[in-house]
């Protein structure tokens, strides 16, 4: 019988955690399949992107709601540097309420939509509003559901290209895990000008497969500790991952654990006040030599303060400052870019959220059975926008 995150299938089914555990552990397999899909559609992608990139003043907007928005937050800065283009992450929830601000500049725009289901009201409305507000607008739709409204709408639009992620990524659990990481990988693979994607993806897949097995028991033990507050910190794109990590914990514990995020430099400017003796702090350490100095400075400061119950560094390099306290080491990724680190680093956050939910007696596949929050958001009224 299969096991996922240290539990047999029957155990997982008993506490409604089967799909969450499976979908966390299956991600390296999903990443390989995602890259295969990108390669299989390379001709169509290249034709579409050539048309889009012909606009010298092109603006690229990465959008989605909730976790899908944080995929954009994690990628935008690196893609901007990599492509030499203006790349911004804007949540569809912000676009829908304020299109006249976010689309005030009538520039040729590529809207990249991340959408697990493609049925959330804001995801569909953000595309419609972009078309209303902008003279020239293209759409790259990355989704996991071929029955979703966003996927269906884009199929009939000659200024849109939709790419369907592997079937396994249309998560059956409440929380986005496989969907989040696979859409993020597809986006970077399509938009980045970096060569050797296949080799890099295989490296992070192998690393991540081993990492899940290696750290699962330790993560489970950490999750048994009764932390009331958990803070995730990361610089640059790793701050986007920190934001997603905090959301994952809030979702799977149904808000029983207070979770928040910041950058290491920003944390000193007030947010550090939240730290008390029942706080866990997780610092995602950058591989960039310059950025890393700031991450390590705060890591050392937090350990010297001795206020937080535990401070954990997630790292791909073993500096003396890192190994002097609690850390999770990600092997074979010491030369990876910070985008590459997003994938193994996210596994710690997802696994911790899963195990913490179980420790609290929650049901990870459906952490809010009373229905205040839902797998696909409900209760949103989309109001007509007058130009």
N, C-alpha and C positions, 0 to 999 in steps of 0.2 A: 504493500500500500504506500502511496506517495506521502511524503511529508513536506510541509512548507513552514519555514521559520521555526522549525523544531517541534512541530505538532503534526500528528497523524490527521488524515482527512476527517475521520469520524469525530475526533476531538474538536477540530475547527468547526465542523458543522454543528456540533453541540452548543457552542457559544457564539454562533453566527459570525464566524471570522474566516471562513474558508476562502471566499473570493478575495478579500483584502490581502491575506497572506500569500495566496497564489499569484495575485497580480503584482505584488511587490517583488516576489522572487523570480518571476518569469521575465523581468525587464531586459536582461541581456539578450535573451532569445528574441524579444520583440524589436530590439535595436538592430539586430542583424537583419531581420525581416524588413524593417523600415528602410534600411539602406538598400536592400534588394529592390524594393518598390521604387525608390528614387532612381536607381540605375535603370530599371526596366522602363521608366518613363522619361529617360534623359532627353530623348529627341524632342518630345513635346515641351518639356521644361525649358530646354535651351531656346527653342523657337519663341516661347512666351516671354522668357526673360530678356532675350535680345530686343524684342519690341519695347518692353518696359524700360530697359536700361538705355535705350536710344535717347531718352529725355535727360539732358545734362543737368537740369535743375530738379531731378526727381526727389521726391520725399517718400520715405518708406515708413509706414506706421504698422507696428505690431500690436494686435489687439485681441482681447478676449475678456471673459468675466471670471473673477475669482482666480482659481489656480491657473486658468488659461491666460489671464493677464500677467501672472508672474512669470510665465514662460518668456513673454516678451521682455519683461524687466531684467531677466537673467541674461538675455542675449543682446539687447540693443546696443550697449556701449561697445562690445567687441565687434559686432557686425558693422557699426559705424566706422571703427578704425580699420577693419579688414577691407571693406568695400570702398571707402572714401566717399560714401554717400551720407546723407542726413537720415539717420535711423532713430525713430522714437518709439517708445512703448507707451501706449495710451489704452487704458482699460475701456472696454466697450460700454461699461456702466457710466464712465465719465463722458464719452462721446455722445451717448444717447441723451443725457440731460443737458449737455452744453455744446451742441454741434457748431453753433455760431462762433464759439471761441476756438475750438480745436481744429476746425476747418476754415478758419478765417482767411488763410492764405490760399488763394486759388492756384495751387501748383500741381503739376502732374504728380500723381500719388499712387503708390502701390500699397494697398491695405492687405496685410497678412493676417488672416483670421484663424486663431486657434480655437477649436470647438470640439469637445468630446462628442456631444450629442448633435450639435448643430441645430438644436431646437430651443435654446434659451432665447427669450424675447429680445434681450439686448444684442445678442450676436447677430440676429437677423436684421434688427433695426439699424445697427451701426453700419452695415453694408448699404442699406437703403439711403441712409442719411449722407454717407460719403458720396454716393451717386448724385444726390440732390444738390449738395453744396459745391461739388468740384466739377469743373469742366471736363477734365481728363482723369479718369480713375480706373485703375486695374485692381483685380482681386486675386490673391493666392489663398485658397481655402485649404487648411490642413485640418482634417476631421477624422473621426473614428466610426462614423455612422452613415452608411449609404442610404438610410431612410430619413436622415435629418433634413430639415427644411433648407438649411444653408447649402448642403451638398446638392440638393435637387435644384435650387435656384441657380447655382453657379453653372450647372451643366448646360443651361440654355443661353449663357451669356458669353459672347465672343471676346469680352475683355476680362474673363475670369479663367483661372485654372484651378481645378480642385484635385487634391491628392488624398486618397483614402488610406489611412493607416492599417496595419494588420488587424484582422478581426478580433484578436485577443485583446487589443488595446481599448475596445469599447467596454470599459470596466463595468462589471456587474455590481461591484461594491459601490458604496456611497462615494468614497474618496477617490479622487483622480490620482493614479499612480502611473501605470503603464501608458495611459493616454498622455499625461503631462510630459513624460520624458521622451516618448516617441515623437510627438509633434515637435518638441523642441529640437530633437536631433534632425528631423526632416528639414526644419526651417534653416538650421545652420548649414546643413549639407547643400541645400539649394542656393542659398544667398551668399555663402562664403566663397571667396576666391582662393582660399587655401587649397593646395593640392594634397594628395595622399589621404583623402577622407577615409577610404576603406581600411587602410592600415591603422589609422588612429582609432577608428570605431572598433576594430577587432581588439586593439590593446585595451580599451576601456571596458569592453565586454568581458574579456578574460579576467581582468582585474576585479571587476564587479562580481562575477560569478564566485571567485575565491573569497572575496570580501564578505559576502553574505554569510557563507559558512563559517568564516573565521570569527566574525564579531557578534554573531547572533546571540550566543549565550551571555556574553558580556553586556550587550545592549539590554537583554531581558533582565539582568540583575540590576542595572542602572534604573530600569523602569519600575522596579519593585520599591525603590526609595520614594518616600512620600514628599516629593517636591511640589510646592504650591504654585511656583512661578518658574517658567522656563523662558530663557532669552536666547535668541539666535542672532549672531553677529557675522557680517561678511562685508567685504569691500567690493566696489564695482558690481559686476554681474553676480557675485556671490551674495550681495545684499538682496537681489531678487530671489535667490534660493533661500535666504534666511526668512524672507517674507512668506514664501510658500511653506517652509518648514513650520513656522508658527501657526499658519492656517491649518496645516495637516493635524497638528496636535489639538488645536481647538475643536476641529471637526470630530476627530475620533474619540476624544474624551467628552464630547458634547459640552464643552465649556467648563468642565470641572477643574481644569488646570488653566491658569492665566498664562498665555503665551504671547510674546511680542518679539520685535526684531529691530535692528538698527545697523548702522555701519560702526566699525570700531572707533573711528574718529568722532562720529556724531554722538556716540553713546555717552561720552563725558559731558555733553552739553544738556544736562537735565535728566535724560532718561535713566541714567545710572542710579538715580534715587530709588528706583523700584527694587534694587537688590536688597535681600535680607537673608536670614539664616536658613530659609527654606527655598532657596533659589538655585536652579541649575543654569549655568551659562555655557553655551556651546559657541565656539569661535571657529568659523571656517577660514582656514589659513591659506592665503594666496600663494601661488608659485612665482608670481612676478617679484623679482628681487627688491624693487623699490616699494611696492605695496606691502610686501611681506614685513618690512621693517615696522610699519605702523600697526599691523596685526599683532606682531610679537610684542611690541611696546605695551599694548593694552592687555594682552594675555598676561604678561608679567605683572602689570599693575593690579589686575583683578586677583591674581594669586597672592600678591603682597597684602592687599586689603584684608584678606581672610574674613570677608563678610558673607559671600556666597557659600552655600553648602558644598558645591562642586563646580569646578571650571574645567571643561573638556576642550582640548584642541583637536580639530579634525584636520589632518595634515598628510601631505605626500612627501614631505622632507623632514628628517629627524634632526632639527637644530637642538642645541643644548637647552635653549629656552623652552622648547616644546616638551622634551622628555623629562624635564624637571618636575612635571606634574602629570595629571591625567591626560591621556591623549588616545586617539584612534588613528592608527597609521594605515594609509592607503598605499600599498606597494606598487612598484612598477610604473608610477605616474609622476615621478619627480621632475621630469622634463615636460610634462603636459602643460598646455595652456589652461587658463582658468575656466574656459568653456569646457575643456575635457574633464576638469575636476568636478563640474556640476553633477555629473552622472553618478560616480561612486559616492560623492559627498551626500547626495540626496537620499541614498539608501539608508544611511544612519538615521536621518530624520524620519523617514517613513517607517523604518523598523521600530524606532523608539516610540513613535505615536501608536503603532499597533500594540506593542507590548504594554505600554502605559494604559491604553484603553482596557486591555484584559485585566491588568492589575486593579483597575478601578471597578471592574465588574460590568464594563460596557460591552456592547455588541458591535464590533468594528464594521461589519457589513451594513448595518443599519443603526448608527449611533444615536439617532434621534427618532425613535419609533412613533413619538407623538405627533410628528409631522410639521414642527415649526420651521425646519429646513428640509429641503428635498434634493434628490439627486439632480434633477433638472429644476431650476428655480421656477416658482409659481407665484401668482399674485401681482405680476408686473403689468401695469397699464402703459402701453406705448401711445403717447400723445402725438398728434399731428404737428409737424414742424412747418411753420410758414416762412418761406424765404423772403 
